[in-house]
Amino acid sequence: MQVTDEDVIHEREQPERRSFLARVAATALGGVAAVFPFAVGSGVVLDPLRRKRRGPSDDATAMAGFVRICSLDALPADGRPQPFMVTADVSDAWTRATGQRVGAVFLSRADADGNSKVTAFSATCPHLGCAVEFDASQDQFACPCHVSGFGKDGQKLFGPSLRGLDPLEVKLVGEGAGTEVWVAFQQFRAGMAERVPVG
């Protein structure tokens, strides 16, 4: 069998053609592989903007900043302050953690003329941020860290604190046995006479 020049040229062209097609396919797959992480990354980065654009519902707007604390029936009607942990869903731009402890409050209930009024105070001492306790024997709030005392109305009685306990807004939601206590929980800067919210 005799090999001609045409056969040699033909054999050289086939591997070159295969090599070209392999390079085109590799470039296309490389482009897709490069675009995929960028698309996913941009989705993560832009997610907080999408959530802001969606906006809350009217009910959520009305209760913005409020956290459910307990049912009204959990509070005795004698006005004695009761401590409660405050748990809320915490989120930043990218992450969301449900049921996180964010602080504590004292709630007291007073009933008059068939209506209930609930008062809320932050359980954080405004002096340096220690946890306040209610001393039933003295009928007052006390900070065990630096011996500040506060009346049941939250007013400072004695000690180094520069202001009284921080009051919090309360909403009663629902009616009858299903009434719930919601509090606009927030934290305030410690060590100041003025009440300045944190953040």
C-alpha positions as CSV (number, residue, x, y, z in Angstrom):
1,M,0.0,0.0,0.0
2,Q,1.4,3.3,-1.1
3,V,1.0,6.4,1.1
4,T,0.5,9.6,-0.9
5,D,1.1,13.2,0.2
6,E,-2.7,13.7,0.3
7,D,-3.0,11.0,2.9
8,V,-0.3,12.5,5.1
9,I,-2.0,16.0,4.9
10,H,-5.4,14.5,5.7
11,E,-4.1,12.7,8.8
12,R,-2.5,15.9,10.1
13,E,-5.8,17.9,9.6
14,Q,-7.9,15.5,11.7
15,P,-6.0,15.9,15.0
16,E,-5.8,19.6,14.5
17,R,-9.6,19.8,14.0
18,R,-10.2,17.7,17.1
19,S,-7.8,19.8,19.1
20,F,-9.6,23.0,18.1
21,L,-13.0,21.6,19.0
22,A,-11.6,20.4,22.4
23,R,-10.2,23.9,23.1
24,V,-13.6,25.6,22.1
25,A,-15.5,23.2,24.4
26,A,-13.0,23.8,27.3
27,T,-13.3,27.6,26.9
28,A,-17.1,27.4,26.9
29,L,-17.2,25.2,30.0
30,G,-14.6,27.4,31.7
31,G,-16.8,30.5,31.0
32,V,-19.9,28.8,32.5
33,A,-17.8,27.7,35.5
34,A,-16.5,31.3,36.0
35,V,-20.0,32.9,35.7
36,F,-21.8,30.5,38.1
37,P,-20.0,31.6,41.3
38,F,-20.4,35.3,40.3
39,A,-24.1,34.8,39.8
40,V,-24.5,33.0,43.2
41,G,-22.3,35.6,45.0
42,S,-24.2,38.5,43.5
43,G,-27.5,36.9,44.7
44,V,-26.1,36.7,48.3
45,V,-24.9,40.3,48.2
46,L,-28.1,41.7,46.8
47,D,-30.5,39.7,49.0
48,P,-30.7,42.4,51.7
49,L,-31.7,44.9,49.1
50,R,-34.5,42.6,47.8
51,R,-35.8,42.1,51.3
52,K,-36.0,45.8,51.9
53,R,-37.9,46.4,48.7
54,R,-40.5,43.8,49.6
55,G,-41.4,45.7,52.8
56,P,-43.4,44.5,55.8
57,S,-47.1,44.1,55.9
58,D,-49.4,46.6,57.6
59,D,-49.7,44.3,60.7
60,A,-45.9,44.0,60.9
61,T,-45.5,47.7,60.5
62,A,-48.0,48.3,63.4
63,M,-46.0,45.9,65.6
64,A,-42.5,46.9,64.4
65,G,-40.1,46.8,67.3
66,F,-42.6,45.0,69.6
67,V,-41.9,41.6,71.0
68,R,-44.4,39.2,72.5
69,I,-43.5,38.7,76.2
70,C,-46.4,36.7,77.8
71,S,-50.2,36.4,78.2
72,L,-51.9,39.0,80.4
73,D,-53.0,36.2,82.7
74,A,-49.3,35.4,83.5
75,L,-49.2,38.7,85.4
76,P,-50.7,39.0,88.9
77,A,-53.1,41.9,89.3
78,D,-51.5,43.0,92.6
79,G,-48.9,45.2,90.8
80,R,-45.9,43.2,91.9
81,P,-43.2,43.3,89.1
82,Q,-42.4,40.0,87.4
83,P,-39.2,39.3,85.5
84,F,-39.4,38.0,81.9
85,M,-36.7,37.0,79.4
86,V,-37.1,38.8,76.0
87,T,-36.5,36.5,73.0
88,A,-36.7,37.7,69.4
89,D,-35.6,36.8,65.9
90,V,-32.3,38.5,65.3
91,S,-31.1,39.3,61.8
92,D,-28.5,41.3,60.1
93,A,-28.1,41.8,56.4
94,W,-27.4,38.2,55.6
95,T,-28.2,36.0,58.6
96,R,-31.3,35.3,60.7
97,A,-31.4,33.6,64.1
98,T,-34.7,32.7,65.7
99,G,-35.6,32.8,69.4
100,Q,-32.4,34.5,70.6
101,R,-32.3,36.0,74.1
102,V,-31.9,39.8,73.7
103,G,-32.6,41.0,77.2
104,A,-35.0,41.0,80.1
105,V,-37.9,43.1,81.4
106,F,-40.0,43.6,84.5
107,L,-43.7,43.8,83.9
108,S,-46.3,44.8,86.5
109,R,-50.1,44.8,86.1
110,A,-52.7,47.1,87.7
111,D,-56.4,46.5,87.2
112,A,-58.9,49.4,87.6
113,D,-62.5,49.7,86.4
114,G,-62.3,46.4,84.5
115,N,-59.2,47.6,82.5
116,S,-55.7,46.3,82.9
117,K,-52.7,48.5,82.6
118,V,-49.2,47.0,82.2
119,T,-46.0,48.8,83.0
120,A,-42.6,47.6,81.6
121,F,-39.1,48.5,82.7
122,S,-35.8,47.2,81.3
123,A,-34.2,44.8,83.7
124,T,-30.8,46.4,82.9
125,C,-29.4,48.9,85.4
126,P,-28.8,52.3,83.8
127,H,-25.6,52.7,85.8
128,L,-23.3,50.2,84.2
129,G,-25.6,47.5,82.7
130,C,-25.9,44.9,85.5
131,A,-29.1,42.9,85.8
132,V,-31.6,44.5,88.2
133,E,-33.6,42.4,90.7
134,F,-36.9,43.1,92.5
135,D,-36.5,42.9,96.2
136,A,-40.0,42.0,97.5
137,S,-39.0,42.6,101.2
138,Q,-38.1,46.2,100.4
139,D,-40.8,46.6,97.6
140,Q,-38.2,48.1,95.3
141,F,-35.8,47.3,92.5
142,A,-32.1,46.8,93.4
143,C,-28.9,46.5,91.5
144,P,-26.6,44.1,93.2
145,C,-23.5,45.3,91.5
146,H,-23.2,48.9,92.7
147,V,-26.1,49.2,95.1
148,S,-28.5,51.4,93.2
149,G,-32.2,51.3,94.3
150,F,-35.3,52.1,92.3
151,G,-39.0,52.5,93.3
152,K,-41.7,50.4,91.7
153,D,-42.4,53.4,89.5
154,G,-38.8,53.1,88.2
155,Q,-37.6,56.3,89.8
156,K,-34.1,56.3,91.3
157,L,-34.1,56.1,95.1
158,F,-30.4,55.9,95.9
159,G,-27.0,54.8,94.5
160,P,-24.6,55.8,91.7
161,S,-27.1,55.4,88.8
162,L,-27.6,58.8,87.0
163,R,-31.2,58.0,86.1
164,G,-34.2,55.8,86.9
165,L,-35.0,52.5,85.2
166,D,-35.7,52.7,81.5
167,P,-39.5,52.4,80.8
168,L,-40.6,50.5,77.7
169,E,-43.8,51.0,75.7
170,V,-46.4,48.3,76.1
171,K,-49.3,47.1,73.9
172,L,-52.0,44.7,74.9
173,V,-53.0,42.6,71.9
174,G,-56.2,40.6,71.7
175,E,-59.2,40.4,74.1
176,G,-60.3,38.5,77.1
177,A,-58.3,35.4,78.1
178,G,-56.3,35.6,74.8
179,T,-54.8,39.0,75.6
180,E,-51.1,39.1,75.1
181,V,-48.5,41.6,76.4
182,W,-46.1,43.0,73.7
183,V,-43.2,45.3,74.6
184,A,-41.2,47.7,72.4
185,F,-38.0,46.3,73.7
186,Q,-34.9,48.4,73.3
187,Q,-31.6,49.0,75.1
188,F,-30.2,52.3,76.3
189,R,-26.7,53.6,76.9
190,A,-25.5,53.0,80.4
191,G,-23.7,55.6,82.6
192,M,-25.6,58.6,81.3
193,A,-28.3,60.8,82.8
194,E,-30.0,61.1,79.5
195,R,-32.0,58.1,78.0
196,V,-30.2,57.4,74.7
197,P,-31.2,54.3,72.7
198,V,-28.4,52.0,71.7
199,G,-27.9,51.7,67.9
